[in-house]
Amino acid sequence: MTSWASTRISELFDAQYPIVQGPFGGGVSTVALATAVSNAGGLGSFGGHHLQPHQLDATVGALAAATGRPFAVNLWVPTADQPRGIDEETFRTGLARLRPWYDALGVDLPEYRPQTLPDFDEQVEVVLERRPRVFSFVFGIPSPRVLAECRRRGIVTVGAATNLDEGRALEAGGVDVVVASGNEAGGHRPSFLRPAEESVATGPLTAQLSSELRVPVIAAGGIADGRGIAAAFALGAEGAQLGTAFLATEQSAAPAVHREVLHTDRARYTMLTHAFSGRHGRGIRNDFLDALATDPADIPPYPQQLWLTAPLRAAGTERANPEVLFLYAGQGAPLLDKAHTDAGELVRFLVTDTDRVFARLADRSSRRRDEAGAR
Ligand SMILES: Cc1cc2nc3c(=O)[nH]c(=O)nc-3n(C[C@H](O)[C@H](O)[C@H](O)COP(=O)(O)O)c2cc1C
C-alpha cells in the first residue's frame, strides 16, 4: 500500500505523501492549517503575498516553530500589467460603481488613501533568509538570481502553469517543480503568458506537462478525494495539490459562512470571473458576482478592485452574508465530504482513499485476468 506515494515530489519535499495543501493568499492561510497538514505527512503551505516583509518573516518563523516538518511559503510574482497602487480618481470612479452595494448594506464609503502592494523583492529576501523547504509562486518566474540562490540554499522551487507554454517557460527558467493548475481550480488563475480564460483543464494539462517536461509535475484543480489523486497519477502527476478541500477545514481562515456554502448545493455553480478582485478566479455565484458579471468591462484591475471591495467583504463576514463575499471554490467542491473538518484528518483520509482506489483498480484487472484465464 501507498507505493504510489513514493515519487520525486515526496522525495524533493521530504514529505511522507506527495499531497500538497494549496496555499491561500489574502489572509486565508493559517499557521495551524499548514502545520496540521505537514504533521500528517503532507506538505502544508502558507500564502503570504499580502504580507509586509516583517509580517512574512514572523509568520515563517511561527511555522518553523510550530512544525518540525517541511512546509511551503507562497508568493505572487508581480506582473508587468499590474498597477501597484491606486490614484484618487480611479478610487472615486470605482467606488461610485459599487455605491449601491455599500448603500444596501449600510456600510460607509471608505475614504481615499494611497495603498501599495508589499514589495516582492523584499518578500523574497525573507524567504531566502528563512529557508523553508519549499518556495512556491504564481503569476510568473522569479529572476535567475533568486532561483539560483534558492538552489544554493536547498530551497525547492515550485511554479504554476495553466498551459504548456507556461510549463515550458518555468522549466527553462530553472524551476524545480511545476504545478499543473487546471481550469477547475478554486481561487485566482495563475496565468502569466496566456489569458486566464484559456487555462487548460487539469486532466489534459497534467498529461501534457508530465509528458513534455523533465521536472516533476503536481496536479491541481478539482481534486477532492482518492479518485482525483489516482486519476492525476494516471495522467503522469507525481503529486496532487488540493485547495478547496482544505479551505473547508476548520483550520482555514475562510469565513465560516464561506466554508458552509462549500458544502451546499450552491457549490455546484462556479464561474471564472474578475468581478471579485479584478483578476480572474473561480468562485461560487452569488448576488455580487452575478450583478458585476453582466457588465464586467469597467471593473478596475487587481489589486484596485480588491481594495475597493474590502469594506463590503468585511461586512459580509461580520454579518455572515455570503452574497458580498468572494466565495472562491473549485469545481471539486460538490465532492467534499462534510466529515473531514480537520486538515490532518483530511490528509489521512486522502491517503487511505487513494490506497483504496488503486487497490480496487488492481483487483478489477486481476479479476479480469483470472476470468480470461478460465475461459
Ligand atoms: C481562496 C483561495 C486562495 C488561493 N490563493 C492562492 C495563492 O495565494 N497562491 C497560490 O499559489 N494558489 C492559491 N490558490 C490555489 C490553491 O493553492 C490550489 O492550487 C487550488 O485551490 C487547487 O484547486 P482546487 O481548489 O480545485 O482544489 C488559492 C485557492 C483558493 C480557493
The ligand as an ORCA input file, in Angstrom:
! r2SCAN-3c Opt
* xyz 0 1
  C      -9.291     31.104     -1.553
  C      -8.141     30.611     -2.373
  C      -6.951     31.338     -2.361
  C      -5.850     30.880     -3.091
  N      -4.677     31.590     -3.050
  C      -3.565     31.104     -3.672
  C      -2.321     31.773     -3.561
  O      -2.183     32.813     -2.930
  N      -1.251     31.201     -4.190
  C      -1.345     30.028     -4.914
  O      -0.343     29.546     -5.436
  N      -2.528     29.403     -5.055
  C      -3.629     29.903     -4.443
  N      -4.825     29.231     -4.557
  C      -4.888     27.981     -5.332
  C      -4.711     26.745     -4.418
  O      -3.485     26.782     -3.756
  C      -4.835     25.436     -5.201
  O      -3.851     25.327     -6.192
  C      -6.189     25.296     -5.860
  O      -7.211     25.681     -4.963
  C      -6.398     23.841     -6.304
  O      -7.653     23.656     -6.882
  P      -8.963     23.146     -6.069
  O      -9.435     24.342     -5.325
  O      -9.902     22.718     -7.121
  O      -8.521     22.049     -5.152
  C      -5.948     29.693     -3.852
  C      -7.155     28.977     -3.866
  C      -8.253     29.414     -3.141
  C      -9.505     28.604     -3.159
*
